[in-house]
Amino acid sequence: MQSALSIKNLKKTYAAGTKALNGVSLEIKQGDFFALLGPNGAGKTTIIGIVTSLVTKTEGEVSVFGIDIDKEPEASRAAIGLVPQEINFDYFGKCLDIVVNVAGYYGIPRSIAVPRAEQIFKDLGLYEKRFMPAMTLSGGMKRRLMIARALIHEPKLLLLDEPTAGVDVELRRGMWDYLTSLTKRGVTILLTTHYLEEAEQLCKNVAIIHKGTIIASGSMKEVLGHLKTERVLLDLLKPITQEQMKTLSTLASYEPKCVDDTTIEIEIGEGRTLSGAVTALDAHGFLVQTVRPKSGRLEEVFMNLTRDPA
């Protein structure tokens, strides 16, 4: 399968001498939902800036669906939809006009752009606001308007730079459902976000960048494999009794925690097996019904890999 985005040995040194990227290489396949994660200043936005020709690279190669961004910049940009961190549309403009006007830059006639924009607005829950000035939208709706604008020319690669910053949980879930549906239609998504739990749930593949260098990459499963220990949740068939609470001390090596009266959290790994924990609990009358990983594993990997040595 052709790569949607191919980055080879990408380097960027700014005029002041700051080295933002130190030989970054990435391959993102068509239809992937890919997470690019890193602390502030790690180089994520610089990569997006270079891919979209907003930032001039110092060295390296970048191609979008096989199109070299240096040799065919207009063709490569036409394949990309960008949702930047900062809200950058005309606050006084009507929502529909903001999106339809961008379509004109890509040579899309208004007769096609208007119904296309209206459909995107319906998908994103903005249809009732289409004739309202953008300034009247809530923060979450402004973010969705930026996504609508990025999609109007039907790009094959969508770049999302912190798209849900400041958006409430309910709106974020709706946005992710819609974006996931896009990947099923073949759209490739590159996401940067500080909501690592969302990235863990949504993305197939991930790369973690730190100080301009990729320090981990691969499938989500492979990257989560960096964890030497893992916290898991055990759902019990019956509530924990007072007598059983006293016996949890026998599982001290598993660092047990009672999440609620029917859920126990334990740590496995490094000689502490899940089957050993379940057997020990069973001996004290705990009836384990289901086992599930605790969310936040990606955050734990992220913190371990990006933590500067003391």
C-alpha positions in Angstrom: 0.0 0.0 0.0 1.3 3.5 -0.9 2.3 5.7 2.0 0.1 8.7 2.6 3.0 10.5 4.1 6.7 9.7 3.8 9.2 11.6 5.9 12.9 10.8 5.6 15.8 12.2 7.7 13.9 15.5 8.2 15.9 18.2 9.9 15.1 21.8 10.9 17.4 24.4 12.4 15.8 27.8 12.9 17.7 31.0 12.2 18.4 31.6 15.9 20.2 28.3 16.0 17.4 26.2 17.6 17.5 22.6 16.3 13.8 21.6 16.1 14.2 18.3 14.2 17.1 15.9 14.3 16.7 13.5 11.4 13.0 12.5 11.8 11.7 9.6 9.6 8.1 8.5 9.5 5.9 6.4 7.2 2.2 6.7 7.5 0.1 4.3 5.4 -3.1 5.3 3.6 -6.2 5.1 5.7 -4.2 5.1 9.0 -5.2 7.0 12.1 -1.8 8.0 13.3 -0.8 9.8 16.5 2.3 12.0 16.7 2.9 12.7 20.4 5.4 14.7 22.3 5.9 17.4 25.0 5.5 21.0 24.1 8.4 22.1 21.9 9.2 18.5 20.8 8.9 19.3 17.1 5.3 18.2 16.3 4.1 21.5 14.9 7.3 22.0 13.0 6.8 18.7 11.2 3.2 19.7 10.3 4.5 23.1 9.1 7.1 21.5 6.8 4.6 19.0 5.4 2.2 21.8 4.5 5.0 24.0 3.2 4.5 26.7 5.9 7.9 26.0 7.3 11.1 25.5 5.2 13.0 22.4 6.1 16.8 22.4 6.5 17.3 18.9 5.2 15.4 15.7 4.3 12.7 14.5 2.1 8.9 14.7 2.4 6.3 13.2 0.0 2.5 13.1 0.2 1.0 10.1 -1.6 4.2 9.9 -3.6 4.3 13.6 -4.5 7.5 15.4 -3.5 6.6 18.6 -1.6 9.6 20.4 -3.1 9.0 19.4 -6.7 5.2 19.7 -6.7 4.2 21.9 -3.8 0.8 22.8 -5.1 -0.2 19.2 -5.9 1.0 18.0 -2.5 -0.9 20.8 -0.6 -4.1 20.0 -2.6 -4.0 16.5 -1.0 -3.8 17.9 2.5 -6.4 19.3 4.9 -5.0 21.2 7.9 -6.6 22.0 11.2 -4.0 24.1 13.1 -3.8 24.7 16.8 -4.9 28.3 16.7 -8.3 29.4 15.5 -7.6 31.5 12.4 -10.8 32.3 10.5 -12.7 35.5 10.2 -14.8 35.8 13.4 -17.2 38.2 11.6 -17.8 35.9 8.6 -20.8 33.6 8.4 -19.9 29.9 9.0 -21.0 28.7 5.6 -19.1 31.5 3.8 -15.9 30.7 5.7 -15.9 27.1 4.4 -17.2 27.8 0.9 -14.7 30.6 0.3 -11.8 28.2 1.0 -13.3 25.8 -1.6 -12.7 28.5 -4.2 -9.0 28.5 -3.6 -9.0 24.9 -4.8 -11.1 25.7 -7.9 -14.3 24.2 -6.6 -17.3 26.1 -8.0 -19.9 27.4 -5.5 -22.6 25.1 -7.0 -20.6 22.2 -5.7 -19.0 23.8 -2.6 -22.3 24.9 -0.9 -24.1 21.5 -0.8 -20.8 19.8 0.1 -20.3 22.2 3.0 -23.9 21.8 4.2 -23.4 18.0 4.3 -20.2 18.4 6.3 -22.0 20.8 8.7 -24.7 18.2 9.2 -22.1 15.5 9.9 -20.4 17.8 12.5 -23.5 19.1 14.1 -23.1 22.7 12.7 -25.9 22.8 10.2 -28.2 25.0 12.3 -25.3 27.5 12.8 -24.3 27.7 9.1 -25.7 31.3 8.6 -24.5 32.6 12.0 -21.3 34.7 12.4 -18.4 32.5 13.6 -18.0 34.7 16.7 -21.3 33.4 18.0 -20.0 29.8 18.2 -18.9 28.1 21.3 -15.2 27.0 21.6 -16.0 23.4 20.6 -18.1 24.6 17.6 -15.3 26.8 16.4 -13.0 23.8 16.4 -15.5 21.8 14.4 -15.8 24.7 11.9 -12.1 24.5 11.4 -12.4 20.8 10.6 -15.2 21.5 8.2 -13.0 24.1 6.5 -10.1 21.6 6.2 -12.4 19.0 4.6 -14.2 21.1 2.0 -11.8 20.1 -0.8 -12.0 16.4 0.1 -8.3 16.0 1.1 -6.8 12.5 1.3 -4.6 13.4 4.3 -6.0 15.3 7.3 -3.5 16.9 9.7 -5.0 17.7 13.1 -2.8 19.8 15.4 -4.4 19.7 18.9 -7.9 19.7 17.4 -9.8 19.2 20.7 -7.9 21.6 23.0 -10.5 23.2 25.3 -13.4 21.1 23.9 -15.7 19.4 26.4 -15.9 15.6 26.6 -19.2 15.2 24.8 -18.2 17.3 21.8 -14.8 15.5 21.6 -16.5 12.1 21.4 -18.7 13.3 18.6 -15.8 14.7 16.7 -13.8 11.4 17.1 -16.7 9.3 15.9 -16.9 11.4 12.8 -13.2 11.4 12.2 -13.0 7.7 12.7 -15.7 7.3 10.0 -13.5 9.3 7.6 -10.6 6.8 8.0 -13.0 4.0 7.0 -13.6 5.9 3.8 -9.8 6.0 3.1 -8.9 9.4 4.6 -5.6 9.3 6.4 -5.4 11.2 9.7 -2.3 12.5 11.5 -3.2 13.7 15.0 -1.2 15.5 17.6 -2.9 15.7 21.0 -2.2 16.0 24.7 -5.3 13.8 25.5 -3.2 10.6 25.4 -6.1 8.3 26.5 -8.0 9.3 23.4 -5.0 8.6 21.2 -4.7 5.2 22.8 -8.3 4.4 22.0 -8.4 5.9 18.5 -5.1 5.5 16.8 -3.7 2.4 15.1 -0.1 3.6 15.1 1.9 6.1 17.0 5.2 7.9 17.2 6.6 9.7 20.2 8.9 12.6 19.5 11.2 14.2 22.2 13.6 17.1 21.6 13.3 16.7 17.8 14.0 13.0 17.8 11.6 10.0 17.4 12.1 7.9 20.5 9.4 5.3 19.9 7.2 4.3 17.0 5.1 1.4 15.7 1.7 0.0 16.3 -0.1 1.1 19.4 0.4 -2.4 20.8 4.2 -2.3 20.1 4.6 1.1 21.8 2.6 0.0 24.8 4.9 -3.0 25.0 7.5 -0.6 26.5 5.7 -1.0 29.8 7.5 -3.3 32.1 4.5 -3.4 34.4 0.8 -2.8 33.8 -2.2 -1.9 35.9 -5.3 -4.0 35.3 -8.8 -3.9 36.6 -10.6 -7.0 38.0 -14.4 -6.8 38.0 -15.8 -9.0 40.7 -19.1 -11.0 40.6 -20.0 -10.0 44.2 -19.2 -6.9 46.3 -16.1 -7.1 48.5 -16.9 -7.9 52.2 -15.1 -6.4 55.2 -13.4 -9.8 55.9 -12.1 -9.9 52.3 -10.7 -6.4 52.6 -8.4 -7.6 55.4 -7.0 -10.4 53.1 -5.9 -8.0 50.4 -2.6 -7.5 52.4 -1.6 -11.0 51.2 -1.5 -9.6 47.7 0.8 -6.7 48.7 3.3 -7.5 45.9 0.5 -6.7 43.3 -0.2 -3.3 44.9 -3.9 -3.9 45.1 -6.4 -1.0 45.2 -10.1 -1.1 45.7 -11.6 1.1 43.0 -15.1 0.4 44.2 -16.9 -2.4 46.0 -16.8 -4.7 42.9 -13.5 -3.6 41.3 -9.9 -4.2 42.3 -6.9 -2.7 40.6 -3.6 -4.6 40.6 -0.2 -4.3 39.0 1.3 -7.2 37.0 4.7 -7.8 35.4 8.2 -8.7 36.6 7.2 -12.0 38.1 3.7 -11.0 39.0 1.3 -12.8 36.7 -2.4 -12.2 36.1 -3.2 -15.8 36.6 -1.3 -15.8 39.9 -3.3 -12.8 41.2 -6.6 -14.4 40.1 -5.7 -17.7 41.9 -4.7 -15.8 45.1 -8.0 -13.8 45.0 -10.0 -16.9 44.4 -8.5 -18.6 47.4 -10.0 -15.7 49.5 -13.4 -15.9 48.0 -13.0 -13.1 45.4 -14.9 -14.2 42.3 -13.3 -12.5 39.3 -15.8 -12.0 36.5 -13.8 -9.9 33.9 -10.3 -8.5 33.5 -9.6 -5.3 31.6 -6.6 -3.1 31.1 -6.6 0.2 33.0 -6.7 3.2 30.6 -3.8 5.6 30.6 -1.2 3.0 29.6 0.0 5.3 26.7 0.4 8.1 29.2 2.6 6.0 31.4 4.8 5.0 28.4 4.9 8.6 27.3 6.0 9.8 30.7 8.6 7.1 31.1 10.2 7.8 27.7 10.1 11.6 27.8 11.2 12.0 31.4 14.6 13.7 31.6 17.1 11.9 33.8 17.5 13.3 37.3 
